Amino acid sequence: MASQASIIAPNEGTLAYAASELQRYVQQMSNAELPIAEKKTSSKESCIVFHVSTGSVKHDGYVVYVRGDDVIIEASEERGCIYGAYALLEQLGCRFYGPEPLGEIVPKYGTLTLPKTLNIICEPVFINRIPSSGTPEQQIKWGFNFMPYISICEGQQRVKKLGLKTYTWGHLCPLLIGMRFFPDGRKPEKMDYKGREVWLPLDENV
């Protein structure tokens, strides 16, 4: 991977995050800062290209392959391109076992190389992969695609940027417990979740 290679991705959104993560780890490994551009400027330029093509792989899977002098990271959904970026980094020797820095291995190289025969295909067995804890950035790095609902606006923006799906804590108990009963024989009352709407599913038709 030449130092003059570029990363081709939009300048905002999910693909921009994928590109920035790839850039960050490549720089840690080799001290080479790969520029990020929205378009390829020369046919002779080596690039890492993020590409979304509906139906190219199942669900939020990805494929990483070499085409000419370029490395293509392709997915059916934008989120899949983030997984593909981490898969490429793992091909280069990185490991993501837990929170950084102790949970990650980032090797040091003078030059980064990839085989011309590179062809990584990953299609998840489980459509929904739900974690128990961690930040949105950690969840996507570790291959999950859900995040507990975050009421803070900044957190919602991070989840949206990464393309993660959300769920509400409580195992849908608020839907199951529709009435409040009393041991003294009083008439049952309908449960009142006013002011606690975040307890309820985002889609009440679930």
N, C-alpha and C positions, 0 to 999 in steps of 0.2 A: 504494500500500500504506500504509494509515493507521498511525500510530504506535501506536494502540490495538488493532491487529490481534493475534490470538493464533495460536500454532502448536499444533495438536491432534495429540498423539502419546502413547504410553505413557511412563511415567517411567523405564523401564529397557529394556535390550535394543537390538536393531538399529535400531528406529524411533526410540528415544530418541537414539541417536547421530546419525541423520539430522536430527532436529529441532535438536539442539545445534549441528551444523555450520551449518545454515541460520540459526539465531539469531546465531551468531558472525560470519558474513560480512555479514549484514544490518546488524549493529551497526557493523562496520568501514566499511561503505559510507555509512550514514546517521546514525550515532550513536543510532539507535532500537533499544532492546532489546525485542524481541518476547517476551512471556511465553509459556511453554509450559504447556499444561494437558492433562489426559487427556480432558476432555469440553468441548463447546461450552456456554457458560453462557447465551447469549442468541441468539435467532434474528436479531437485528439486528447481531450482532457479525460482523466480517469475520475470516475464519480461513484459515490454510493447513493443510489436513487431509491427514495421511498415512493411506493406506488400502491394505490388502492384500486382493485379491480373486482367488482362484485361477482361472487361465484368462483373466484380463482381457487379458494380453499374453503373448507367447511368452517362454519361458525366464526370465531375470532382467531383462527389459526393463521399461519403464515408460511411463506416459502422464501428462502434466501439462496440466491444462485448467482453465478458469474455469467455475464453476457458481454463478450468482447473484453474490453478493459474496464468494464463497469461491474459493480456489485449491486444487485437488485434485491430490495427487501419489499416483498409484495404481500398484500393481505386483502381479504374481502371487506374487512372493517378497519377503520383507522386505528382502533385499539390494538389490532393484531400487528401493526407495524412497530409498536413499542415492544411487544414480545419478540418480534423479529430482530430488533436492534440488540436486545439483550442476548438473544441466541447467537448473533454474530460476535458479540463480545466474549461469549463463552467459547466460541470456536477459536478465538484468539488467546484463550487461557484464563479469562476472568471467571470467578465463581461468586455466586450470591447466596450465601447460606443464611444470612441474618442481617440485622442493622449494621450499617457501616460506622466505623472502619473495621471493628473486630470481626464482623460476620462476612467480610468480603475479602477476596483475593484478587489483587490487581498486579499482574506480573510486569516487570520492566524489560523493554526490548529496545534495541537500537533501530530495528526495522521491523515493520509488521508485514507479514505475507499471508496470502490465502491461496489455496490450490485452485487451479483453473476448473477442476472438477467439482468444486463446492456446490452442493445441492441439498439444502436442509429443508425438509417438509415437516410441518407439525400441524396436526388437526386434533384439537382437544377431544378426549373421550367424554368428558363432562362439560355440558354447555354452560352450567352455572357453577362457579368455584368461589365459595363464600369463606372468608377468613374469620378469625375470632378477635384479632387486634392488629394494630399497626396503622401507619399513616397511609393516605391514598398512594403516595409515591412508592412506599414499601410494598403495598399490595400488588400494584401493577408489575413491579420488578420481580416479585416472587410468583407471578403467573395467575394470581386471582383476578376476578373480573367484577366483583361486587364490593361495596363499601357501605357500612352502616350509615343511615341518613344523618347528615350533619346540619344542624340548624343554623350555624354561623355562616354568613354569606360568603366569607372568604374561603371557607372549607368547601362550600357548594361549588364555587368557581373552580377550585382545584380538581374536584371530582369530575366536573363537566369537561375540563380541559383534557383529562386523561381518558375520557370516554368510558368511565366505570359506571356500572349499574348500581342502584342503591336499594337498600331494604331498611325497614324500620324495626328497631329492637322490640322485643316483647312476644315474639312467636305468635303474633296475631291474637293474643289474649283479649285485647279490647273488643275484637269482633266476636269472640267466643262468649265473653261475659257481657251480655247485653242488659242484664237486670241485676239489681242489688237486692239481696234478701236479708231479712233481719231475724235474729233468734227469738225476739219477743213477740213475734206474730204480726208485726206491722205489715201493711200492704207493700209488696215489692215495688221498687222504683226503678225507672230506667237509668242506667249508668250515665253520669254526666262527665264528659271529657273536655268540657270547656276550659281553655287555658292549658290543656295538655294534649293539644291536637297532634303534636309530634309523636305521641304514642300510637297513633292510628296509621294504618298502611297508607302509602301515597295514593294507591288506587283502592277505594273502598269497595270495589266490585270484585276484589280478589276472593 
